[in-house]
Amino acid sequence: MMSSGTKSSVLRRSAGLFGAVTTTGVIAYYNDEGVRRACKFSSRCIPIFAHYRFVELTDNRTESFERLHRMYIDDVMQIVLDMKGYYVKLAQGASQMHACPEVYNKVLGTLVDTAPYEPVSVVKEIIRDELRIENFDDVFEEFDPVPLGAASIGQVHSAILKKTKKPVVVKVQYPSAERNFRIDMALFLHTTKLLAPGFSEILEIFEKNFTNEFDYVREAKLQHLVWSALNDGTYKRANEVQVARPYLHDHPDLNLDVIDSRKSAVDFDGGETNAAADGNARNADGLCTKRVLVMEKLDGESIYKFGNRQLQRIGAKQDPPMSVPDLKRALRKVETEADPSQGQGPAWVQKEIEKRFGIQPPPSRAVVSSYLYGRQMLNFAARVLWDWPVKVVGRAFWDWPIALPVNGLLGIMGVQRRCPYLAIQSSRQKSEEKQRDNTDTDKNAPDKTNSGSSEHRPDDDIDIIDQLVNPYLVAELLWETTGFLMLEKGLVNGDSHSGNFMLLKNGKLGLIDFGQTRILTNEKRLKVAKLIAAVAARDEVATADFAYEAGFRTKRMNRWIASRVSHCHFGTFDSHGTGELGGVAKWEENVDRIDTITQLYDQEVGDIFLAARNCLFTGLTIRTLGLMGNNAAERLQACEGRYLQKYLEAEGYGPDFFQKQIVRGRRMPLNEKPDLSKVKL
């Protein structure tokens, strides 16, 4: 037994150790942002997670989980709003992919358009520091204080350049965004490795690619590369697509009078270089810096907004009326009912949806073209027959001979009243109107905890876009453009969600946001094209072989799992890919139980995985238009066929070289199929 003196000594040492640990923790909390964010997240999320885990072990009924969803949704939303950064990005992505229970999808989905944002004073200060300008008005004649939209790392404002008077969009990154992201990702990766190790590989790839979004110069260069690829004369539908050109040093409208020339440059792998040391590096000057990106403004709205508005209209016409989430579930149910073996493909799915939900066929391409042409002619006629004559007559017979002399005399006499002009607007009137508009906007601007709406346009503009859009033609153009950029030019966008595609008032498809764009080598393009061809042919054997060739690995190297996962990544999450694995909701969880994924294709670089993300997100974007049955591989088959044909001709192979490797409808041998008894439905 211990003596009383020994016990007392042990207690003193224990108390001293506890005090030291506590003191160290308190000091770290108040002096280290990472410790502070980790404590805030853990203290609020662990009780919620523990409650869910307790119900799973003791009750595990759907009703019990639904009650938990309703109980904690407000708390989860508040955690996201308080933590900001990566948490907002995660909530936006999860809700758009319907990866959460419907209660969470509905509430978190509002963050797509209503993410929190910073006041305009903070934004202007960031721009002044980044562009190294003293007077903000030397660059921008107008700057909308309410952002067009806010995201996890920054926000976007509409502005007008002073020198050219052209409308632009200014993308601004929060100063603490990159630091907080790295802190949050470290915490997420650590937690995931403990609780769900099968998902850690995906998070590591996401971290590596999302880190590139913190360098807006790199993003501007990639955006310019996409703009060049679509405007070099090789894409036959280039006149139907528009990319916002960034204001890099070579932009023809760039105002260099008030900007210091910056001599830093970036390569396309995200590493910074020094242009003075590298004579081949291109200057990264102009109106693009690490935290500010200025680009041309596209006039229209995102597919996300358009699609949700259309779904609201369709849901309102149902008997009884359906909410957007309920309608989306009903549309997905029709898709799961399709039997490909009976020839029930995407066309059957869409016709069935039109029949069940009373959706009228959209206008044809000829109607859209005629409408656009007629509208242009009417606008031109209005300018020729009304605007120009009024300006000429007003200036010649009233403004110059009468109004200008009278106003000059009144000014000398000190009279405040002025004679009205018919066609001339004085600089004073312009200044007063601008000040009045800014004052009204500031009064009506929402609190910074709410988001600014991304478009403030009258209803007639919305109606014009609605009348012009044919979802089938938009989907066709979107897939063709994606295939051209991916396989012909080697450009993949890992963030091709519905908020990054726009329906423009000139009838074109707008493309924005290229922060997660990568360049595929010819070797990787070939691997992607072969995977797309195998998935489109539903050849399970070739799909597994090409997946392994692309770097896909699992713990047991089961070929059946490789074919199912690749079918979902490069095709769609249909019954063929997920049916025997518990459906879309349980698919990844059950794959991890049967044969854990250890490497997602070229995991160290992530290019092929980003190509898969590009396919997946583009399909989800088209779902936003109300079009189901979008198998990416089938939609990209024509692009893949053209690329493979060019490859075979260049390498001297016969035209049937790959056809010998791919057999349409080939199933995996039964002995390759794993034990599915571990699958949880």
C-alpha positions in Angstrom: 0.0 0.0 0.0 1.0 3.6 -0.7 1.9 5.7 2.3 0.0 8.9 2.8 3.1 10.9 1.8 3.3 9.0 -1.5 -0.4 9.5 -2.2 -0.1 13.2 -1.5 2.9 13.4 -3.9 1.0 11.6 -6.7 -2.0 13.8 -6.3 0.2 16.9 -6.4 1.9 15.7 -9.6 -1.5 14.8 -11.2 -3.0 18.1 -10.2 0.1 19.9 -11.6 -0.1 17.9 -14.9 -3.8 18.6 -15.2 -3.2 22.3 -14.5 -0.5 22.5 -17.1 -2.6 20.7 -19.8 -5.5 23.0 -19.0 -3.4 26.1 -19.1 -1.8 25.0 -22.4 -5.2 24.3 -23.8 -6.6 27.7 -22.8 -3.6 29.5 -24.2 -3.8 27.6 -27.4 -7.6 28.4 -27.7 -7.1 32.1 -27.4 -3.9 32.3 -29.5 -4.4 29.6 -32.2 -7.2 29.9 -34.8 -7.0 26.2 -35.7 -7.5 25.1 -32.1 -10.3 27.6 -31.7 -12.2 26.4 -34.8 -11.7 22.8 -33.9 -13.1 23.4 -30.4 -16.1 25.3 -31.7 -16.9 22.6 -34.3 -16.3 19.6 -32.0 -18.3 21.1 -29.0 -21.3 21.7 -31.2 -21.2 18.6 -33.5 -20.1 15.8 -31.3 -23.4 15.9 -29.2 -25.4 15.8 -32.4 -23.3 12.9 -33.8 -23.6 11.0 -30.5 -27.4 11.4 -30.5 -27.6 10.0 -34.1 -25.3 7.1 -33.2 -27.3 6.3 -30.0 -30.5 6.1 -32.0 -28.9 4.0 -34.7 -27.8 1.5 -32.0 -31.0 1.4 -29.9 -33.9 2.3 -32.2 -32.8 2.5 -35.9 -36.3 3.4 -37.2 -37.0 5.8 -40.0 -39.4 7.8 -37.9 -36.8 8.2 -35.2 -34.2 9.6 -37.7 -36.8 11.9 -39.2 -37.4 13.3 -35.7 -33.7 13.8 -35.3 -33.5 15.6 -38.6 -36.2 18.1 -37.6 -34.6 18.5 -34.2 -31.1 19.4 -35.4 -31.5 21.0 -38.8 -31.6 24.5 -37.4 -28.5 23.8 -35.3 -26.6 22.4 -38.2 -27.5 25.4 -40.4 -26.3 27.8 -37.7 -23.0 25.9 -37.4 -22.5 26.2 -41.1 -23.3 30.0 -41.1 -21.0 30.6 -38.1 -18.0 28.5 -39.4 -18.4 29.7 -43.0 -15.6 28.7 -45.5 -15.4 25.0 -46.3 -18.6 24.3 -44.3 -20.6 26.4 -46.7 -19.0 24.7 -49.7 -19.7 21.3 -48.2 -23.4 22.2 -47.4 -23.9 23.6 -50.9 -22.4 20.5 -52.6 -24.2 18.0 -50.4 -27.6 19.6 -51.0 -27.1 19.9 -54.7 -26.2 16.2 -55.0 -29.0 15.2 -52.6 -26.5 13.4 -50.5 -28.3 14.3 -47.2 -31.8 13.5 -45.9 -34.5 15.6 -47.6 -34.9 17.9 -44.6 -31.3 18.8 -44.8 -31.2 19.1 -48.6 -34.1 21.6 -48.5 -32.6 23.9 -45.8 -28.9 23.7 -46.8 -29.9 24.1 -50.4 -30.8 27.7 -49.7 -27.1 28.4 -49.2 -26.6 28.0 -53.0 -28.2 31.4 -53.4 -28.1 32.8 -49.9 -24.6 32.3 -48.5 -23.4 34.9 -46.0 -21.3 37.8 -47.4 -19.1 40.7 -46.3 -20.1 44.4 -46.5 -19.0 46.4 -49.5 -16.5 48.4 -47.5 -14.5 45.3 -46.7 -14.6 44.2 -50.4 -13.4 47.6 -51.6 -10.5 47.5 -49.2 -9.4 44.0 -50.5 -9.6 45.3 -54.1 -7.5 48.4 -53.3 -4.9 46.3 -51.6 -4.7 43.7 -54.3 -4.7 46.1 -57.3 -2.4 48.6 -55.4 -4.6 51.6 -56.2 -5.3 54.6 -54.0 -8.5 55.8 -55.5 -11.1 53.1 -56.1 -13.0 55.3 -58.6 -10.0 55.5 -60.9 -10.8 51.9 -62.0 -14.5 51.5 -61.4 -17.1 54.0 -62.4 -19.8 52.0 -60.7 -19.6 49.2 -58.2 -22.8 47.4 -56.9 -22.7 47.2 -53.1 -24.9 44.1 -53.1 -23.1 41.0 -54.4 -24.4 39.0 -57.3 -23.6 35.9 -55.2 -21.5 34.7 -52.3 -19.6 31.4 -52.0 -17.5 29.7 -49.4 -14.3 31.6 -50.1 -15.5 34.9 -51.5 -18.2 36.9 -53.3 -18.9 38.4 -56.7 -20.0 42.0 -57.5 -21.2 43.7 -60.6 -19.3 46.8 -61.7 -18.6 49.1 -64.7 -15.0 50.0 -65.7 -14.3 53.7 -65.8 -12.3 53.9 -69.0 -14.3 51.6 -71.2 -17.8 51.9 -69.6 -18.2 48.2 -70.0 -19.9 46.0 -67.4 -17.7 43.5 -65.6 -17.9 41.0 -62.8 -15.4 41.3 -59.9 -14.6 38.1 -57.9 -13.1 38.8 -54.5 -11.6 36.3 -52.1 -11.8 36.7 -48.3 -8.4 37.2 -46.7 -8.9 34.4 -44.1 -10.4 31.9 -46.6 -7.3 29.9 -47.4 -6.1 29.7 -43.8 -9.6 28.6 -42.5 -9.9 26.0 -45.3 -6.7 24.3 -44.5 -7.6 24.2 -40.8 -11.1 22.8 -41.5 -9.8 20.2 -44.0 -7.2 19.0 -41.6 -10.0 18.5 -39.0 -12.3 16.8 -41.5 -9.6 14.5 -42.8 -8.6 13.4 -39.3 -12.3 12.8 -38.3 -13.0 10.9 -41.6 -10.0 8.6 -41.2 -11.3 7.6 -37.8 -15.0 7.3 -38.5 -15.2 6.6 -42.3 -11.8 5.7 -43.7 -13.3 4.8 -47.1 -14.1 8.4 -47.8 -10.7 9.9 -46.9 -9.3 9.4 -50.4 -12.1 11.5 -51.9 -11.5 14.2 -49.4 -7.7 14.2 -50.1 -8.3 14.7 -53.8 -10.9 17.4 -53.1 -8.5 19.2 -50.8 -5.7 19.1 -53.4 -7.9 20.5 -56.2 -9.9 23.0 -54.1 -6.6 24.5 -52.9 -6.1 25.7 -56.5 -9.2 27.9 -56.2 -7.3 30.2 -53.8 -5.1 31.5 -56.7 -7.3 33.7 -58.9 -4.4 34.4 -61.3 -4.2 30.7 -62.0 -8.0 30.5 -62.4 -7.9 33.5 -64.8 -5.3 31.8 -67.0 -7.3 28.6 -67.1 -10.5 30.6 -67.9 -8.6 32.4 -70.7 -7.5 29.0 -71.9 -11.1 27.8 -72.1 -12.1 31.0 -73.8 -9.3 30.5 -76.4 -10.2 26.8 -76.9 -13.8 27.7 -77.8 -12.8 30.6 -80.1 -9.9 29.2 -82.1 -12.1 28.0 -84.9 -12.1 24.3 -84.2 -15.4 24.1 -82.3 -18.3 24.1 -84.7 -20.8 25.4 -82.1 -18.6 28.1 -80.7 -21.2 30.8 -81.7 -23.6 29.2 -79.2 -21.3 29.3 -76.2 -19.9 32.2 -74.4 -17.1 32.3 -71.7 -16.5 35.4 -69.7 -13.0 36.6 -70.7 -10.8 37.6 -67.8 -9.0 40.9 -67.7 -5.5 39.6 -67.9 -2.6 41.7 -69.4 -3.6 41.0 -73.0 -7.3 41.9 -72.8 -7.9 44.5 -75.5 -10.1 46.7 -73.2 -7.7 46.6 -70.2 -7.1 49.9 -68.4 -3.5 49.9 -67.5 -3.2 53.6 -66.6 -3.8 53.1 -62.9 -2.3 49.7 -62.3 1.2 48.7 -61.5 2.5 46.0 -63.8 2.9 42.7 -61.9 5.6 40.3 -62.9 4.6 37.2 -61.1 3.2 34.2 -62.9 1.7 30.8 -62.2 2.0 27.4 -63.9 -1.1 25.2 -64.4 -0.1 22.9 -61.6 -0.8 25.7 -59.1 2.9 26.4 -58.3 4.1 30.0 -58.3 7.1 31.0 -60.4 9.0 34.2 -61.0 8.7 35.7 -64.4 12.1 37.4 -64.1 13.8 34.1 -63.5 11.7 32.3 -66.1 11.7 34.0 -69.4 9.0 31.8 -70.8 6.5 32.6 -68.0 3.6 34.9 -69.0 3.0 38.0 -67.0 0.0 37.8 -64.6 -0.8 41.5 -64.6 -4.0 43.3 -65.6 -7.0 43.3 -63.2 -6.3 39.7 -61.9 -4.4 39.0 -58.7 -4.3 36.2 -56.2 -7.5 37.4 -54.5 -9.2 39.5 -57.2 -10.5 38.4 -60.6 -12.2 40.8 -63.0 -13.9 39.3 -66.0 -16.5 40.3 -68.7 -20.1 40.2 -67.5 -22.5 37.7 -69.0 -26.1 38.8 -69.1 -28.4 36.0 -68.0 -29.1 33.6 -65.1 -27.7 30.3 -63.8 -29.3 27.0 -64.8 -29.8 26.3 -61.1 -32.2 29.3 -60.8 -33.9 28.6 -64.1 -34.3 24.9 -63.3 -35.8 25.5 -59.8 -38.2 28.0 -61.2 -39.4 25.6 -63.8 -39.8 22.8 -61.3 -41.8 25.1 -59.1 -44.2 25.8 -62.0 -44.5 22.2 -62.8 -45.1 21.2 -59.2 -47.8 23.9 -58.8 -49.8 22.4 -61.7 -49.9 18.9 -60.1 -53.0 17.6 -58.3 -52.3 18.0 -55.4 -49.5 20.5 -55.8 -46.0 19.3 -55.2 -43.0 21.0 -53.7 -39.7 21.0 -55.6 -38.1 18.3 -53.4 -41.1 16.1 -53.8 -41.2 16.6 -57.5 -37.5 15.8 -57.8 -38.1 12.5 -56.0 -41.0 11.7 -58.3 -38.8 12.4 -61.3 -36.0 10.2 -60.0 -38.6 7.4 -59.4 -39.6 7.4 -63.0 -35.9 7.1 -64.0 -35.4 4.1 -61.7 -38.4 2.4 -63.3 -36.8 2.3 -66.7 -35.6 -1.1 -67.9 -32.7 -0.7 -70.4 -33.0 -4.3 -71.5 -36.5 -3.4 -72.8 -35.2 -0.4 -74.8 -36.3 2.1 -72.1 -33.5 4.6 -72.4 -33.4 8.4 -71.8 -36.0 9.1 -74.5 -38.5 6.7 -72.9 -37.8 8.3 -69.5 -38.4 11.8 -70.8 -41.6 10.9 -72.6 -42.9 9.1 -69.5 -42.2 12.2 -67.4 -44.0 14.5 -69.9 -47.0 12.2 -69.9 -47.3 11.7 -66.1 -46.6 15.4 -65.1 -48.2 17.2 -68.1 -45.1 18.9 -69.3 -45.5 20.6 -72.6 -42.7 20.1 -75.2 -40.4 23.1 -75.4 -39.9 25.3 -78.5 -37.8 23.9 -81.3 -34.4 25.3 -82.4 -36.0 27.0 -85.4 -38.5 28.8 -83.1 -35.8 29.9 -80.7 -33.6 31.2 -83.6 -36.6 33.0 -85.2 -37.5 34.6 -81.8 -34.0 35.9 -81.3 -33.7 37.3 -84.8 -37.1 39.0 -84.6 -36.2 40.5 -81.3 -32.9 41.9 -82.7 -34.7 43.4 -85.7 -37.3 45.1 -83.4 -34.6 46.6 -81.2 -32.8 47.9 -84.3 -36.0 49.3 -85.7 -36.7 51.0 -82.4 -33.3 52.7 -82.4 -33.6 53.8 -86.1 -37.2 55.0 -86.0 -37.4 56.5 -82.5 -34.2 56.7 -80.4 -31.9 58.3 -83.0 -34.4 60.8 -84.5 -35.4 61.9 -81.0 -31.8 62.5 -80.0 -31.0 64.4 -83.3 -34.1 66.6 -83.2 -33.9 67.2 -79.5 -30.3 68.3 -79.6 -30.6 70.4 -82.7 -33.8 72.3 -81.9 -33.9 72.4 -78.1 -30.9 71.2 -76.1 -28.2 73.1 -77.9 -30.0 76.3 -79.0 -32.2 76.8 -75.9 -31.6 74.6 -72.9 -27.8 74.9 -72.8 -27.7 78.8 -73.0 -30.6 79.1 -70.5 -29.0 76.8 -68.0 -25.7 78.6 -68.3 -27.4 81.9 -67.6 -29.3 80.4 -64.6 -26.0 79.0 -63.3 -24.4 82.5 -63.4 -27.4 83.9 -61.6 -27.1 81.2 -58.9 -30.6 79.7 -59.6 -30.9 76.1 -58.6 -33.7 75.1 -61.0 -32.6 74.0 -64.5 -34.2 73.8 -67.9 -34.8 70.1 -68.8 -32.9 68.5 -71.6 -34.5 66.1 -74.2 -31.4 64.2 -75.3 -28.5 65.4 -73.1 -27.8 64.3 -69.6 -25.5 66.6 -67.7 -22.6 65.3 -65.6 -24.4 66.7 -62.5 -27.6 64.8 -63.4 -25.5 61.6 -63.8 -23.8 62.2 -60.5 -27.0 62.9 -58.7 -28.7 59.8 -60.2 -25.8 57.6 -59.3 -25.7 58.9 -55.8 -29.5 58.4 -55.4 -29.3 54.8 -56.8 -26.5 53.9 -54.4 -28.4 55.4 -51.4 -31.5 53.5 -52.3 -29.5 50.3 -52.7 -27.8 50.7 -49.4 -31.1 51.3 -47.6 -32.7 48.2 -49.2 -29.6 46.0 -48.9 -30.2 43.0 -46.7 -28.2 42.4 -43.6 -24.8 40.8 -44.2 -25.9 37.5 -42.7 -28.2 37.1 -45.7 -27.1 36.8 -49.2 -27.7 39.2 -52.0 -29.7 37.8 -54.8 -27.5 37.0 -57.8 -29.8 38.7 -60.3 -32.1 41.6 -59.8 -34.0 41.6 -63.1 -37.6 42.5 -64.0 -40.1 39.8 -64.7 -40.2 40.4 -68.4 -36.5 39.5 -68.6 -37.2 36.3 -66.8 -40.1 35.5 -69.1 -37.8 36.1 -72.2 -35.3 33.6 -70.9 -38.1 31.1 -70.1 -39.6 31.4 -73.6 -36.2 31.0 -75.3 -35.0 27.9 -73.4 -35.4 24.5 -74.9 -34.0 22.1 -72.2 -33.3 19.4 -74.7 -31.2 21.7 -76.9 -29.4 23.1 -73.8 -28.6 19.6 -72.6 -27.3 18.6 -76.1 -25.1 21.7 -76.3 -23.8 21.2 -72.7 -22.8 17.6 -73.3 -21.2 18.4 -76.7 -19.2 21.4 -75.2 -18.1 19.3 -72.2 -17.0 16.5 -74.5 -15.1 18.9 -76.8 -13.2 20.6 -74.0 -12.5 17.3 -72.2 -11.4 15.1 -75.1 -10.4 17.5 -77.9 -8.7 20.1 -75.7 -7.9 18.1 -72.6 -9.7 20.6 -70.3 -11.8 19.1 -67.4 -13.8 21.2 -64.9 -14.2 19.5 -61.5 -16.8 22.1 -60.4 -19.3 22.0 -63.3 -22.4 22.3 -61.2 -25.6 24.1 -62.2 -24.6 27.4 -60.7 -21.6 27.6 -63.1 -23.6 27.4 -66.3 -25.8 30.3 -67.4 -28.7 30.8 -69.8 -28.0 34.1 -71.5 -30.5 36.5 -72.9 -28.7 36.4 -76.3 -29.7 32.7 -76.5 -26.2 31.4 -75.7 -24.9 29.0 -73.1 -22.6 30.8 -70.6 -19.7 29.2 -68.8 -18.2 30.6 -65.6 -15.9 29.6 -62.7 -12.8 27.5 -63.7 -11.0 27.3 -60.4 -11.0 23.5 -60.4 -10.0 23.0 -64.1 -7.2 20.7 -65.0 -5.4 19.9 -68.2 -5.3 16.2 -69.3 -2.3 14.8 -71.2 -3.0 12.8 -74.3 -2.3 9.6 -72.4 -5.0 10.5 -69.8 -7.5 11.6 -72.4 -7.1 8.2 -74.0 -7.8 6.5 -70.7 -10.9 8.6 -70.1 -12.2 8.0 -73.7 -11.8 4.2 -73.3 -13.6 4.2 -70.0 -16.5 6.3 -71.5 -16.7 3.9 -74.5 -16.8 0.8 -72.2 -19.4 2.3 -69.9 -21.6 3.4 -72.8 -21.5 -0.1 -74.2 -22.3 -1.5 -70.7 -19.3 -3.9 -71.1 -18.6 -4.7 -67.4 -15.4 -6.6 -68.2 -13.8 -3.8 -70.3 -15.0 -1.2 -67.8 -13.1 -2.9 -65.0 -10.0 -3.4 -67.2 -9.9 0.2 -68.3 -10.6 1.4 -64.7 -7.5 -0.5 -63.5 -5.5 0.9 -66.4 -6.6 4.4 -65.3 -5.3 3.7 -61.8 -8.4 2.5 -59.9 -7.6 0.3 -56.9 -9.5 -1.5 -54.2 -8.3 -3.5 -51.2 -9.3 -6.9 -52.8 -9.2 -5.7 -56.4 -12.6 -7.1 -57.2 -13.4 -6.4 -60.8 -17.2 -6.4 -60.3 -16.8 -3.5 -57.8 -14.5 -1.7 -60.2 -17.0 -1.9 -63.0 -19.9 -0.7 -60.8 -18.0 2.3 -59.4 -16.7 3.3 -62.8 -20.2 3.0 -64.3 -21.5 5.5 -61.7 -18.5 7.8 -62.1 -18.5 8.0 -65.9 -22.2 7.0 -66.6 -24.9 7.6 -64.0 -26.1 6.5 -60.6 -28.8 4.3 -62.0 -30.1 0.9 -61.0 -27.4 -0.9 -63.0 -24.6 0.8 -61.0 -26.2 1.1 -57.5 -29.2 -1.3 -57.5 -27.4 -4.3 -55.9 -25.4 -1.9 -53.6 -28.3 -0.4 -51.6 -29.2 2.4 -54.0 -27.7 5.9 -54.4 -28.0 6.7 -50.6 -26.1 3.6 -49.4 -23.9 3.0 -52.5 -20.6 4.3 -51.2 -21.1 2.9 -47.7 -21.7 -0.6 -49.1 -18.8 -0.4 -51.5 -16.6 0.3 -48.5 -18.0 -2.7 -46.6 -17.4 -5.1 -49.5 -14.1 -3.9 -51.0 -12.7 -0.6 -49.8 -11.5 1.8 -52.4 -7.8 2.5 -51.9 -7.1 4.7 -55.0 -9.5 6.7 -57.2 -7.8 6.5 -60.5 -4.7 8.8 -60.7 -5.2 9.8 -57.1 -1.8 11.5 -56.6 -2.7 14.0 -59.4 -6.5 13.6 -59.6 -6.9 14.5 -63.3 -9.0 11.4 -64.2 -11.0 11.6 -61.0 -11.8 15.3 -62.0 -12.9 14.0 -65.4 -15.3 11.7 -63.6 -16.5 14.7 -61.4 -17.0 16.7 -64.6 -19.3 13.9 -66.0 -21.2 13.5 -62.8 -21.8 17.2 -62.1 -22.8 17.9 -65.8 -25.4 15.2 -65.5 -26.7 16.7 -62.3 -26.9 20.1 -63.9 -29.1 18.7 -66.7 -31.3 17.1 -64.1 -31.9 20.6 -62.8 -33.6 21.3 -66.1 -36.0 18.5 -65.4 -34.3 16.0 -67.8 -33.7 12.6 -66.3 -31.9 9.6 -67.7 -28.6 11.4 -68.3 -26.0 8.8 -68.8 -22.8 10.8 -69.3 -21.0 8.0 -71.2 -23.9 7.7 -73.7 -24.1 11.5 -74.1 -20.4 11.8 -74.7 -20.2 8.8 -77.0 -20.0 10.9 -80.2 -17.1 13.0 -78.8 -15.3 9.9 -77.5 -15.7 8.2 -80.9 -14.2 11.2 -82.8 -11.3 11.4 -80.4 -10.6 7.6 -80.6 -10.8 7.7 -84.4 -8.2 10.5 -84.5 -6.0 8.6 -82.1 -6.1 5.4 -84.1 -5.3 7.3 -87.3 -2.4 9.1 -85.7 -1.0 5.8 -84.2 -1.6 3.8 -87.4 -4.1 1.4 -85.9 -7.1 0.0 -87.7 -10.5 1.6 -87.1 -11.8 -1.6 -85.3 -8.9 -1.7 -82.8 -10.9 -0.7 -79.7 -14.1 -2.5 -81.0 -12.3 -5.8 -80.5 -11.7 -4.9 -76.8 -15.3 -3.7 -76.1 -18.3 -6.1 -76.4 -21.7 -4.4 -76.0 -23.7 -5.7 -73.0 -21.0 -8.1 -71.8 -21.6 -9.1 -68.1 -19.0 -9.9 -65.5 -18.5 -13.7 -64.9 -20.5 -14.9 -61.8 -17.3 -16.0 -60.1 -16.1 -12.4 -60.1 -19.2 -11.2 -58.2 -18.5 -10.5 -54.5 -20.5 -11.7 -51.5 -23.3 -9.1 -51.2 -24.5 -10.3 -47.8 -22.8 -7.3 -46.2 -25.0 -4.9 -48.2 -27.3 -2.7 -46.0 -30.4 -1.5 -47.7 
